Amino acid sequence: MKILGLDIGTKNIGVAVSDPMELIASGRENIFRKSDESALVAIKALVAEDNIELIVVGLPVNMDGSSGLRAKDAEEFAKKIEHATGINVFLWDERLSTREAENLLITADVSRKKRKLVKDKLAAQLILQGYLDSKNS
């Protein structure tokens, strides 16, 4: 089964997809979140194209475990995704995944301009890989 991983942001949605054996997450692309409707159309297209059977959405909870505005937005958008696609959506605690992605790119000496282009899909990849690793351990 293939799993879609999403890092929901206010402007961009990072996208990653697992291999059919559910071992490795690969970053795919970013979806520009001009509106929820346009983003949902793009997500539905990815689901159909890759025969996705589960969607994992990163839930950016605060360090103390409480939910802030970003977490509430991710939860609401996850419900919209589930309704639009008919596929189960699993919320995954993604504390600091975007920061981890940024640090990995800085360590790899990626320019600020290129980091901006790949940070969200790398964060989605880290979210999905974390889910896959926990599921397979």
N, C-alpha and C positions, 0 to 999 in steps of 0.2 A: 504494500500500500504506500502511496506517496502522500506526504504531509506538507502543507504550506505553512510557512512561518512568516509572521508579519510584525513589524515594528511600527506601530501607529504613531505618527507625529501630526502636528497641526498643519504642516505644509507638505510633508513627504511621508510616504509609507514604504519602508524597506521591505523587500521580498526575498525569501529564501525557500528552497524546495529540497525535500529529502530524496535520497535514492529509494528505489522500490523496496530494498531490504531494511530501510529505516535505520541506517547506520551513520550516514554522512549528510550533513546539510550543506548546500551550496547556495551562495548569494546569487540572486537572479537580476534584479533591477530595482528601481525606485518607481513608485507611482506618485505622480504629482496630485496632491489632494486639493484640487481647485474647488471641488464641492464633494460632499459625501456621495451624491448620485454618480458622478463621473468616476470616482474611485471605486465604487461598488461594481460598475460596469467593467472596469479593468480587472478587478478581482474575480468576477464571474468568468471572464474570458480565460484567465490563468487556470481557474479550477477546471474548466472544460478542456483546455489545451493539455494539461498535465494529468488529467484523471485523478484529481485530488480527492481524498476520502476523509481527511481531517484537517482542520485549520488550528494552528497554535498562534495566539495573539499575546504579545508581551504586555504584561500589566506592570506599569511603572509605579509601584507602591513606594511610599517614603521609607527611609531607613528604619523608622520605628514601627513599620508595618501598617501605618495608617494610609488611607486613600486620599490623595490630593486631587486637584482639578484634572491633571493628565491621566490619572488612573480612572477617574469617572468618565472621561472622554473615551478612553480605550474600551471600557466596559460597555458603554452605549454603542460605540461603533461595532464592537464584536457582536452585539445583539442584531444590529442591522445586517452584518455579514451573514450571520446564521440564517436570518429571515430571507435574505436575497438569494443565498446559494442552496439552502436546504441541507447544509453540511454542518455537523457538530463543530463548535468552536470551543477550544480549551484555553483558558487564561493561564499564562505562565508568569510567575514572578520574575521580572527582568530588571531588578535593581541594578543600576549602574552598567547595563549592557552598552548603551550608547557611549558612555565614558570609557568603557573597556575598549570599544571599537576605535574611538579616537586615540587612545593611548597606543594601541597596536599600530595604527597608521603612523603616528608620530615616531614610534620606535623604528618603523620600517623606512623612515625618512621620506614619507610621501608629502608632497607639497600641500599647503593649505587649500589651494584651489581643487586639487584632486581629492583631498580628504573629504571635502564638502560633497563631492559627487558620489563617493562610495561608502561613507560612514553609515548611512541608514540601512543599506542592504547588508553590510557587515554586521550591524547590530541585529538584524533579523536572522542572519546566519548563526550568531552566537546564541540567540534565544532558542532557535530551533534545535541547535546542537545540544544545548543544555537539556532540553526536553527529551531528545533522543537518548542521550547518555543516561538520564535518570530512568528512562523506561527500560533500557537494555541492561541496567546493572542489577 
